[in-house]
Amino acid sequence: MSRILQICLMVLTAALGVVCLIQWQRESRVAAYVAEIKSQLGQARETMVDQTARLAAWEQEIARLTAALASQSEASRLLPQLEAQTVEARQQWEASQALLTQQQASLASLREQLEKALDERDVLAGRLNERTKEFNALADKYRAGR
């Protein structure tokens, strides 16, 4: 081979080595970039999973609070009605208490009247028994005198 061809071959070989070196460095940088992108993607996925879990928890909390608010507003809506019913029930109770007191007083009066009537009956029964004894004695005298 001629000297020029050998020099060209060496220059081309050197150039090919430089191209391979440059290509290798480029591939290394691309591989590092891809690894970094994969790492970022993994972190993004973890963040997304965490955020999704938080979102689900927040949605549940919102649903719970909405239900509690609805229940509270329902209770608030019913409160005046329940208060009115309570006032009405209290008035009925007070009227019942007044009626009960009146009935107890009437019952006490009736009890006194019954006791008086029983006492009068006992007196009259005693008189009747005395009169019956007197009549029987008189009837015995009449029969004995005949």
TORKOL-4160 file (C-alpha; in steps of 0.2 Angstrom, whole numbers, padded with zeros to 4 digits, m for minus):
146
<pt num="1" X="0000" Y="0000" Z="0000"/>
<pt num="2" X="0005" Y="0017" Z="m0003"/>
<pt num="3" X="0010" Y="0029" Z="0010"/>
<pt num="4" X="m0005" Y="0041" Z="0006"/>
<pt num="5" X="m0017" Y="0027" Z="0007"/>
<pt num="6" X="m0010" Y="0022" Z="0024"/>
<pt num="7" X="m0012" Y="0040" Z="0030"/>
<pt num="8" X="m0029" Y="0041" Z="0023"/>
<pt num="9" X="m0034" Y="0025" Z="0032"/>
<pt num="10" X="m0026" Y="0030" Z="0048"/>
<pt num="11" X="m0035" Y="0047" Z="0047"/>
<pt num="12" X="m0052" Y="0038" Z="0043"/>
<pt num="13" X="m0049" Y="0026" Z="0057"/>
<pt num="14" X="m0045" Y="0040" Z="0069"/>
<pt num="15" X="m0061" Y="0050" Z="0062"/>
<pt num="16" X="m0071" Y="0034" Z="0064"/>
<pt num="17" X="m0065" Y="0032" Z="0082"/>
<pt num="18" X="m0069" Y="0051" Z="0085"/>
<pt num="19" X="m0086" Y="0048" Z="0078"/>
<pt num="20" X="m0088" Y="0032" Z="0089"/>
<pt num="21" X="m0083" Y="0042" Z="0104"/>
<pt num="22" X="m0094" Y="0056" Z="0100"/>
<pt num="23" X="m0109" Y="0044" Z="0097"/>
<pt num="24" X="m0105" Y="0035" Z="0113"/>
<pt num="25" X="m0105" Y="0051" Z="0123"/>
<pt num="26" X="m0121" Y="0056" Z="0115"/>
<pt num="27" X="m0129" Y="0039" Z="0119"/>
<pt num="28" X="m0123" Y="0041" Z="0137"/>
<pt num="29" X="m0131" Y="0058" Z="0138"/>
<pt num="30" X="m0147" Y="0052" Z="0130"/>
<pt num="31" X="m0147" Y="0037" Z="0142"/>
<pt num="32" X="m0145" Y="0048" Z="0157"/>
<pt num="33" X="m0158" Y="0060" Z="0151"/>
<pt num="34" X="m0170" Y="0045" Z="0148"/>
<pt num="35" X="m0166" Y="0038" Z="0166"/>
<pt num="36" X="m0170" Y="0056" Z="0173"/>
<pt num="37" X="m0186" Y="0057" Z="0163"/>
<pt num="38" X="m0191" Y="0039" Z="0170"/>
<pt num="39" X="m0187" Y="0045" Z="0187"/>
<pt num="40" X="m0197" Y="0060" Z="0185"/>
<pt num="41" X="m0211" Y="0050" Z="0178"/>
<pt num="42" X="m0211" Y="0038" Z="0193"/>
<pt num="43" X="m0211" Y="0053" Z="0205"/>
<pt num="44" X="m0225" Y="0060" Z="0195"/>
<pt num="45" X="m0235" Y="0044" Z="0196"/>
<pt num="46" X="m0232" Y="0043" Z="0214"/>
<pt num="47" X="m0238" Y="0061" Z="0216"/>
<pt num="48" X="m0253" Y="0057" Z="0205"/>
<pt num="49" X="m0258" Y="0042" Z="0216"/>
<pt num="50" X="m0256" Y="0052" Z="0232"/>
<pt num="51" X="m0266" Y="0066" Z="0224"/>
<pt num="52" X="m0279" Y="0054" Z="0219"/>
<pt num="53" X="m0280" Y="0047" Z="0236"/>
<pt num="54" X="m0281" Y="0064" Z="0244"/>
<pt num="55" X="m0295" Y="0069" Z="0231"/>
<pt num="56" X="m0305" Y="0053" Z="0235"/>
<pt num="57" X="m0303" Y="0057" Z="0254"/>
<pt num="58" X="m0308" Y="0076" Z="0251"/>
<pt num="59" X="m0323" Y="0070" Z="0240"/>
<pt num="60" X="m0329" Y="0058" Z="0255"/>
<pt num="61" X="m0326" Y="0072" Z="0267"/>
<pt num="62" X="m0336" Y="0084" Z="0256"/>
<pt num="63" X="m0350" Y="0071" Z="0255"/>
<pt num="64" X="m0350" Y="0069" Z="0273"/>
<pt num="65" X="m0351" Y="0087" Z="0277"/>
<pt num="66" X="m0364" Y="0090" Z="0264"/>
<pt num="67" X="m0375" Y="0076" Z="0272"/>
<pt num="68" X="m0372" Y="0084" Z="0289"/>
<pt num="69" X="m0376" Y="0101" Z="0282"/>
<pt num="70" X="m0392" Y="0094" Z="0274"/>
<pt num="71" X="m0396" Y="0086" Z="0291"/>
<pt num="72" X="m0393" Y="0102" Z="0300"/>
<pt num="73" X="m0403" Y="0112" Z="0288"/>
<pt num="74" X="m0417" Y="0099" Z="0290"/>
<pt num="75" X="m0416" Y="0100" Z="0309"/>
<pt num="76" X="m0416" Y="0119" Z="0308"/>
<pt num="77" X="m0431" Y="0119" Z="0297"/>
<pt num="78" X="m0440" Y="0107" Z="0309"/>
<pt num="79" X="m0434" Y="0117" Z="0325"/>
<pt num="80" X="m0448" Y="0130" Z="0324"/>
<pt num="81" X="m0461" Y="0117" Z="0321"/>
<pt num="82" X="m0454" Y="0106" Z="0336"/>
<pt num="83" X="m0454" Y="0121" Z="0347"/>
<pt num="84" X="m0472" Y="0125" Z="0343"/>
<pt num="85" X="m0477" Y="0107" Z="0346"/>
<pt num="86" X="m0467" Y="0108" Z="0363"/>
<pt num="87" X="m0476" Y="0124" Z="0368"/>
<pt num="88" X="m0493" Y="0116" Z="0363"/>
<pt num="89" X="m0488" Y="0100" Z="0373"/>
<pt num="90" X="m0483" Y="0110" Z="0388"/>
<pt num="91" X="m0500" Y="0119" Z="0388"/>
<pt num="92" X="m0509" Y="0103" Z="0386"/>
<pt num="93" X="m0499" Y="0096" Z="0401"/>
<pt num="94" X="m0503" Y="0111" Z="0411"/>
<pt num="95" X="m0521" Y="0110" Z="0407"/>
<pt num="96" X="m0521" Y="0091" Z="0411"/>
<pt num="97" X="m0512" Y="0096" Z="0428"/>
<pt num="98" X="m0526" Y="0109" Z="0432"/>
<pt num="99" X="m0540" Y="0096" Z="0427"/>
<pt num="100" X="m0531" Y="0083" Z="0438"/>
<pt num="101" X="m0530" Y="0095" Z="0453"/>
<pt num="102" X="m0549" Y="0099" Z="0450"/>
<pt num="103" X="m0553" Y="0081" Z="0449"/>
<pt num="104" X="m0543" Y="0077" Z="0465"/>
<pt num="105" X="m0552" Y="0091" Z="0474"/>
<pt num="106" X="m0569" Y="0085" Z="0468"/>
<pt num="107" X="m0564" Y="0067" Z="0473"/>
<pt num="108" X="m0559" Y="0073" Z="0490"/>
<pt num="109" X="m0576" Y="0082" Z="0491"/>
<pt num="110" X="m0585" Y="0066" Z="0486"/>
<pt num="111" X="m0575" Y="0056" Z="0498"/>
<pt num="112" X="m0581" Y="0068" Z="0512"/>
<pt num="113" X="m0599" Y="0067" Z="0507"/>
<pt num="114" X="m0598" Y="0048" Z="0506"/>
<pt num="115" X="m0591" Y="0048" Z="0524"/>
<pt num="116" X="m0605" Y="0059" Z="0530"/>
<pt num="117" X="m0618" Y="0048" Z="0521"/>
<pt num="118" X="m0610" Y="0032" Z="0528"/>
<pt num="119" X="m0610" Y="0040" Z="0546"/>
<pt num="120" X="m0629" Y="0045" Z="0543"/>
<pt num="121" X="m0632" Y="0027" Z="0537"/>
<pt num="122" X="m0624" Y="0020" Z="0552"/>
<pt num="123" X="m0634" Y="0032" Z="0564"/>
<pt num="124" X="m0650" Y="0027" Z="0554"/>
<pt num="125" X="m0646" Y="0009" Z="0555"/>
<pt num="126" X="m0643" Y="0010" Z="0573"/>
<pt num="127" X="m0660" Y="0018" Z="0576"/>
<pt num="128" X="m0668" Y="0005" Z="0565"/>
<pt num="129" X="m0661" Y="m0009" Z="0575"/>
<pt num="130" X="m0667" Y="m0001" Z="0591"/>
<pt num="131" X="m0684" Y="0002" Z="0584"/>
<pt num="132" X="m0684" Y="m0016" Z="0577"/>
<pt num="133" X="m0680" Y="m0022" Z="0594"/>
<pt num="134" X="m0693" Y="m0012" Z="0602"/>
<pt num="135" X="m0706" Y="m0018" Z="0589"/>
<pt num="136" X="m0700" Y="m0036" Z="0592"/>
<pt num="137" X="m0702" Y="m0034" Z="0611"/>
<pt num="138" X="m0719" Y="m0026" Z="0608"/>
<pt num="139" X="m0724" Y="m0041" Z="0596"/>
<pt num="140" X="m0718" Y="m0053" Z="0609"/>
<pt num="141" X="m0729" Y="m0045" Z="0623"/>
<pt num="142" X="m0744" Y="m0045" Z="0611"/>
<pt num="143" X="m0742" Y="m0063" Z="0607"/>
<pt num="144" X="m0739" Y="m0067" Z="0626"/>
<pt num="145" X="m0754" Y="m0058" Z="0631"/>
<pt num="146" X="m0765" Y="m0067" Z="0619"/>
